[in-house]
């Protein structure tokens, strides 16, 4: 456990929205509760509008009341990188945790980290969600190498990213599973959740949750859902809750009357209703490292169907927390049928036990091992 340290987290946070912001804010809460002085430095400017595929980068709700969040980083302004790095260096934080998920951010985050290290005191820990992007672009490798060189140690959320990092550096690398996302409220009774969302109380619902991009395989799930064996089940429905980060047109021919599409970013206060209403959370990804959706499902104690890619099978043991299938429509349909043939609640005990392993205490203990 980390105690009595001055800590700065560098990465997305309110008013930016999304899983990375939620992760950094929850981590800051945990470290603060353990007796540390914590401040988040987030972006005043994250992505140019033409590079952001969603409707907005910003949350509509209030900032977390118990956190100190400073909007100081401009991802595209080198003068800002030097200014921000020098300002943080003067604060002499004991630990700086730098969230990394995209090579595009390497110049800004890497330069700020480089400036901070010049104070000879701060230890820089890279919190690497993803090292090699799902959607590759020119410059990914040199940008990533630049960022990696500025860190003293790294923590990853999947074994796959841990292995990727070891191809770039000999610095210490620790793995800790993505903790449970417990910041979206407690589970509510399924009947209550369905009433809130206007869903039928007796139907069965599959849930695809989160932003929609090609690597997440929504088209694979829609093709699986069109399987005649599933279409024969009149009471089976699919909820797709998430904002399109690519052209919706390619999905439209696959939509059927029993696919309910909520094509918008789901506010934090509404998340509990979607997960609580669902019978099965489906992640039909083509590629993955880890997924915060799995940890949301654990928090709401929902079984999952995931594909056999990246770190997903590490988190969802086949036949215990749900099912692992190959990323193809038939295999996904077969997995859904396997689930529907099981008695209700068959995975509940394992999921309740397993989610105890994904605590924030365990994550910060692992983080603390890198600060020595």
C-alpha positions as CSV (number, residue, x, y, z in Angstrom):
1,X,0.0,0.0,0.0
2,X,1.2,3.5,-0.8
3,X,0.9,6.0,2.2
4,X,1.8,9.6,2.9
5,X,3.1,10.3,-0.6
6,X,2.6,13.3,-2.8
7,X,1.1,11.8,-6.0
8,X,0.2,13.3,-9.4
9,X,-1.9,11.3,-11.9
10,X,-1.4,12.6,-15.5
11,X,-4.2,11.6,-17.8
12,X,-7.9,12.0,-18.7
13,X,-10.3,13.1,-16.0
14,X,-13.4,15.3,-15.6
15,X,-14.6,17.2,-17.6
16,X,-13.4,14.6,-20.1
17,X,-15.6,11.5,-20.2
18,X,-15.1,7.8,-20.8
19,X,-13.4,4.7,-19.2
20,X,-9.9,6.3,-18.9
21,X,-11.3,9.3,-17.0
22,X,-13.3,7.0,-14.7
23,X,-10.3,4.8,-14.0
24,X,-8.1,7.8,-13.1
25,X,-10.7,9.3,-10.9
26,X,-11.3,6.0,-9.1
27,X,-7.6,5.5,-8.6
28,X,-7.2,9.0,-7.2
29,X,-10.0,8.3,-4.7
30,X,-8.3,5.1,-3.6
31,X,-4.9,6.6,-3.2
32,X,-6.5,9.6,-1.3
33,X,-8.3,7.2,1.0
34,X,-5.0,5.5,1.8
35,X,-3.6,8.8,3.1
36,X,-1.9,10.3,0.1
37,X,-1.9,13.8,-1.3
38,X,-3.3,13.3,-4.8
39,X,-3.9,15.6,-7.7
40,X,-4.9,14.8,-11.3
41,X,-3.5,16.8,-14.2
42,X,-5.9,16.3,-17.1
43,X,-6.1,17.8,-20.6
44,X,-7.3,21.3,-21.4
45,X,-7.2,20.0,-25.0
46,X,-7.1,16.3,-25.7
47,X,-8.0,15.6,-29.3
48,X,-8.6,17.9,-32.3
49,X,-12.3,17.7,-33.2
50,X,-11.6,16.1,-36.6
51,X,-9.7,13.2,-34.8
52,X,-12.5,12.5,-32.3
53,X,-15.2,10.2,-33.8
54,X,-17.8,10.7,-31.0
55,X,-20.3,13.5,-30.4
56,X,-18.4,15.1,-27.6
57,X,-15.4,14.6,-25.5
58,X,-17.0,16.1,-22.4
59,X,-19.2,14.9,-19.6
60,X,-22.4,16.6,-18.7
61,X,-22.4,15.8,-15.0
62,X,-20.5,17.6,-12.2
63,X,-16.9,17.0,-11.3
64,X,-16.2,14.5,-8.4
65,X,-16.5,16.6,-5.3
66,X,-13.6,15.0,-3.4
67,X,-10.9,15.2,-6.0
68,X,-8.4,17.9,-7.1
69,X,-8.4,18.0,-10.9
70,X,-6.3,20.6,-12.8
71,X,-6.8,21.1,-16.6
72,X,-3.2,21.7,-17.6
73,X,-2.2,19.6,-20.5
74,X,-2.6,20.6,-24.2
75,X,-1.8,17.5,-26.2
76,X,-0.8,19.4,-29.4
77,X,1.2,22.4,-27.9
78,X,4.9,21.7,-27.3
79,X,5.3,24.9,-25.3
80,X,2.6,23.7,-23.0
81,X,4.4,20.4,-22.5
82,X,7.6,22.1,-21.2
83,X,5.6,24.6,-19.1
84,X,3.5,21.9,-17.5
85,X,6.5,19.6,-16.9
86,X,8.5,22.3,-15.2
87,X,5.5,23.3,-13.1
88,X,4.9,19.7,-11.9
89,X,8.7,19.2,-11.3
90,X,8.8,22.2,-9.0
91,X,6.0,20.5,-6.9
92,X,8.4,17.6,-6.3
93,X,5.8,14.9,-6.2
94,X,7.0,11.6,-4.9
95,X,5.2,9.6,-7.6
96,X,3.8,10.6,-11.0
97,X,1.5,8.1,-12.6
98,X,1.1,8.7,-16.3
99,X,-1.8,7.0,-18.1
100,X,-0.9,5.8,-21.6
101,X,-3.3,4.3,-24.1
102,X,-2.4,5.8,-27.5
103,X,0.9,6.7,-29.3
104,X,-0.6,10.0,-30.4
105,X,-0.3,11.1,-26.7
106,X,3.3,10.0,-26.4
107,X,4.9,13.3,-27.4
108,X,3.0,15.3,-24.9
109,X,3.0,12.8,-22.0
110,X,6.5,11.7,-22.7
111,X,7.9,15.3,-22.7
112,X,6.1,16.2,-19.5
113,X,7.5,13.1,-17.8
114,X,10.9,13.9,-19.1
115,X,10.8,17.4,-17.6
116,X,9.5,16.1,-14.3
117,X,12.4,13.6,-14.0
118,X,14.9,16.4,-14.1
119,X,14.0,17.3,-10.5
120,X,15.9,14.1,-9.4
121,X,13.2,13.2,-7.0
122,X,9.9,12.1,-8.7
123,X,9.4,8.5,-9.8
124,X,7.5,8.2,-13.0
125,X,5.3,5.1,-13.4
126,X,3.6,4.4,-16.7
127,X,0.1,3.1,-16.3
128,X,-0.3,1.4,-19.6
129,X,-3.8,0.5,-20.7
130,X,-2.7,-0.3,-24.2
131,X,0.7,-0.1,-25.8
132,X,0.1,-1.3,-29.4
133,X,-3.1,0.3,-30.7
134,X,-6.0,-1.6,-32.1
135,X,-6.0,0.7,-35.1
136,X,-2.4,1.3,-36.3
137,X,-1.1,4.6,-37.7
138,X,2.2,5.8,-39.0
139,X,4.6,6.8,-36.2
140,X,3.1,4.5,-33.6
141,X,6.4,2.7,-32.8
142,X,8.8,5.7,-32.5
143,X,6.2,7.7,-30.5
144,X,5.7,4.7,-28.1
145,X,9.4,4.2,-27.7
146,X,9.8,7.9,-26.8
147,X,7.2,7.6,-24.1
148,X,8.6,4.4,-22.7
149,X,12.1,5.9,-22.3
150,X,10.7,8.6,-19.9
151,X,9.3,6.2,-17.3
152,X,11.1,4.5,-14.4
153,X,8.6,1.6,-14.1
154,X,5.3,0.4,-15.5
155,X,2.0,-1.2,-14.4
156,X,-0.2,-3.0,-16.9
157,X,-3.8,-4.3,-16.7
158,X,-3.2,-7.4,-18.8
159,X,-0.5,-10.0,-19.4
160,X,-0.6,-9.2,-23.1
161,X,0.4,-5.5,-22.5
162,X,3.0,-6.7,-20.0
163,X,4.6,-8.9,-22.7
164,X,4.4,-6.0,-25.2
165,X,6.2,-3.7,-22.9
166,X,9.1,-6.1,-22.4
167,X,9.8,-5.8,-26.1
168,X,10.4,-2.0,-25.5
169,X,12.1,-1.7,-22.1
170,X,14.1,-3.5,-19.4
171,X,12.6,-1.3,-16.7
172,X,10.4,-3.0,-14.0
173,X,7.0,-4.0,-15.3
174,X,4.2,-5.2,-13.0
175,X,0.9,-6.7,-13.9
176,X,-2.3,-6.1,-11.8
177,X,-5.8,-7.0,-13.2
178,X,-8.1,-4.1,-14.0
179,X,-9.9,-3.5,-10.8
180,X,-13.7,-3.7,-10.6
181,X,-15.5,-0.5,-11.7
182,X,-17.5,0.2,-8.6
183,X,-18.1,3.9,-9.3
184,X,-21.3,3.6,-11.2
185,X,-23.6,2.8,-8.3
186,X,-24.8,-0.4,-6.7
187,X,-26.8,-3.1,-8.7
188,X,-30.5,-2.6,-8.6
189,X,-33.1,-5.4,-8.9
190,X,-33.6,-6.6,-12.5
191,X,-37.3,-5.8,-12.4
192,X,-36.5,-2.2,-11.3
193,X,-33.9,-1.7,-14.0
194,X,-36.1,-3.0,-16.7
195,X,-39.0,-0.8,-15.6
196,X,-36.6,2.2,-15.6
197,X,-35.5,1.4,-19.2
198,X,-38.9,0.5,-20.5
199,X,-38.0,-3.2,-21.1
200,X,-40.3,-6.2,-20.9
201,X,-40.0,-7.8,-17.4
202,X,-40.1,-11.4,-18.7
203,X,-37.8,-11.2,-21.8
204,X,-34.2,-12.2,-21.8
205,X,-31.7,-9.5,-22.7
206,X,-28.1,-9.6,-24.1
207,X,-26.1,-6.4,-23.6
208,X,-23.4,-4.9,-25.8
209,X,-22.1,-1.9,-23.9
210,X,-19.6,0.9,-24.8
211,X,-18.5,2.9,-27.8
212,X,-18.7,1.2,-31.2
213,X,-15.6,0.6,-33.3
214,X,-14.6,-2.1,-35.7
215,X,-12.4,-3.9,-33.3
216,X,-15.2,-4.3,-30.8
217,X,-17.0,-6.6,-33.2
218,X,-20.6,-5.5,-32.9
219,X,-21.2,-6.7,-36.5
220,X,-20.1,-10.2,-35.4
221,X,-22.6,-10.1,-32.6
222,X,-25.4,-8.8,-34.9
223,X,-24.7,-11.6,-37.3
224,X,-24.7,-14.1,-34.5
225,X,-28.0,-12.7,-33.2
226,X,-29.4,-13.3,-36.7
227,X,-28.7,-17.1,-36.3
228,X,-32.0,-18.9,-36.9
229,X,-31.6,-20.7,-33.6
230,X,-31.6,-17.4,-31.7
231,X,-34.2,-15.8,-33.9
232,X,-36.6,-18.6,-33.1
233,X,-36.6,-17.4,-29.5
234,X,-39.2,-14.6,-29.5
235,X,-38.4,-13.5,-26.0
236,X,-34.6,-13.0,-26.7
237,X,-33.6,-9.4,-27.3
238,X,-30.3,-7.5,-27.8
239,X,-29.5,-4.2,-26.1
240,X,-26.8,-2.1,-27.8
241,X,-25.9,0.8,-25.6
242,X,-23.1,3.0,-26.9
243,X,-22.1,5.8,-29.2
244,X,-20.9,5.1,-32.7
245,X,-17.2,6.0,-33.2
246,X,-17.5,5.0,-36.9
247,X,-20.0,5.0,-39.7
248,X,-23.3,3.4,-38.5
249,X,-24.3,2.5,-42.1
250,X,-22.5,-0.8,-42.2
251,X,-24.5,-2.0,-39.2
252,X,-27.9,-0.9,-40.3
253,X,-28.6,-4.0,-42.6
254,X,-27.9,-6.2,-39.5
255,X,-30.4,-4.5,-37.2
256,X,-33.7,-6.4,-36.5
257,X,-36.8,-5.5,-34.5
258,X,-35.4,-7.3,-31.5
259,X,-32.3,-5.2,-31.4
260,X,-32.8,-2.2,-29.3
261,X,-30.2,0.5,-30.2
262,X,-29.4,3.3,-27.7
263,X,-26.8,5.1,-29.8
264,X,-25.5,7.6,-27.3
265,X,-22.9,7.8,-24.5
266,X,-24.5,6.4,-21.4
267,X,-24.2,8.8,-18.4
268,X,-22.6,7.4,-15.3
269,X,-25.8,7.5,-13.3
270,X,-27.6,5.3,-15.9
271,X,-25.0,2.6,-16.3
272,X,-26.3,0.5,-13.4
273,X,-29.7,0.1,-15.1
274,X,-28.3,-1.4,-18.3
275,X,-26.1,-3.9,-16.5
276,X,-28.7,-4.8,-13.9
277,X,-31.4,-5.3,-16.7
278,X,-29.2,-7.7,-18.7
279,X,-29.0,-11.5,-18.4
280,X,-25.6,-11.7,-20.3
281,X,-23.0,-9.1,-21.2
282,X,-21.4,-9.9,-24.6
283,X,-18.0,-8.7,-25.7
284,X,-17.5,-9.9,-29.3
285,X,-14.1,-8.2,-29.8
286,X,-11.8,-8.9,-32.7
287,X,-8.8,-7.6,-30.7
288,X,-8.4,-6.6,-27.1
289,X,-5.9,-6.1,-24.3
290,X,-8.2,-5.9,-21.3
291,X,-11.7,-4.4,-21.0
292,X,-13.3,-2.2,-18.4
293,X,-16.6,-3.6,-19.5
294,X,-15.7,-7.0,-18.0
295,X,-15.0,-5.3,-14.7
296,X,-18.3,-3.4,-14.8
297,X,-20.0,-6.7,-15.4
298,X,-18.2,-8.2,-12.4
299,X,-19.3,-5.3,-10.2
300,X,-22.9,-5.8,-11.3
301,X,-22.5,-9.6,-10.9
302,X,-23.4,-10.4,-14.5
303,X,-22.1,-13.4,-16.5
304,X,-20.2,-12.6,-19.7
305,X,-19.5,-14.0,-23.1
306,X,-16.1,-12.8,-24.4
307,X,-14.0,-13.8,-27.4
308,X,-10.7,-15.5,-27.2
309,X,-8.6,-12.5,-27.8
310,X,-6.0,-10.5,-25.7
311,X,-6.5,-10.6,-22.0
312,X,-10.3,-11.3,-22.0
313,X,-10.0,-15.0,-21.3
314,X,-7.7,-14.2,-18.3
315,X,-10.6,-12.3,-16.7
316,X,-13.5,-14.4,-17.8
317,X,-12.7,-18.1,-17.2
318,X,-14.7,-20.3,-19.6
319,X,-17.6,-22.1,-17.9
320,X,-17.1,-20.3,-14.6
321,X,-17.8,-16.6,-15.2
322,X,-19.5,-17.1,-18.6
323,X,-18.1,-18.4,-21.9
324,X,-15.1,-17.8,-24.1
325,X,-15.7,-18.3,-27.9
326,X,-13.8,-17.6,-31.1
327,X,-14.5,-14.2,-32.7
328,X,-16.9,-15.5,-35.4
329,X,-20.7,-15.2,-35.7
330,X,-21.4,-19.0,-35.4
331,X,-19.1,-19.4,-32.4
332,X,-20.7,-16.4,-30.6
333,X,-24.2,-17.8,-31.4
334,X,-23.2,-21.2,-30.0
335,X,-21.9,-19.5,-26.8
336,X,-25.2,-17.6,-26.4
337,X,-27.1,-20.8,-26.8
338,X,-24.9,-22.5,-24.2
339,X,-25.7,-19.8,-21.8
340,X,-29.4,-19.9,-22.5
341,X,-29.4,-23.6,-21.8
342,X,-28.0,-23.1,-18.3
343,X,-30.2,-22.5,-15.2
344,X,-30.5,-18.9,-14.1
345,X,-27.7,-17.9,-11.6
346,X,-25.4,-20.8,-12.4
347,X,-22.4,-18.5,-12.6
348,X,-23.4,-16.2,-9.7
349,X,-21.3,-17.7,-6.9
350,X,-18.0,-17.8,-8.9
351,X,-18.6,-14.2,-10.1
352,X,-19.1,-12.9,-6.5
353,X,-16.0,-14.7,-5.3
354,X,-13.9,-13.7,-8.3
355,X,-14.7,-10.0,-8.2
356,X,-13.0,-9.9,-4.7
357,X,-9.7,-10.5,-6.5
358,X,-10.1,-7.4,-8.5
359,X,-10.0,-4.9,-5.7
360,X,-8.5,-1.4,-5.8
361,X,-6.4,-2.3,-2.7
362,X,-4.7,-5.1,-4.7
363,X,-4.0,-2.7,-7.6
364,X,-2.5,0.0,-5.4
365,X,-0.4,-2.7,-3.5
366,X,1.1,-3.7,-6.9
367,X,1.6,-0.1,-7.8
368,X,3.4,0.5,-4.5
369,X,5.8,-2.3,-5.3
370,X,7.1,-0.2,-8.1
371,X,7.8,2.9,-6.0
372,X,10.8,1.5,-4.1
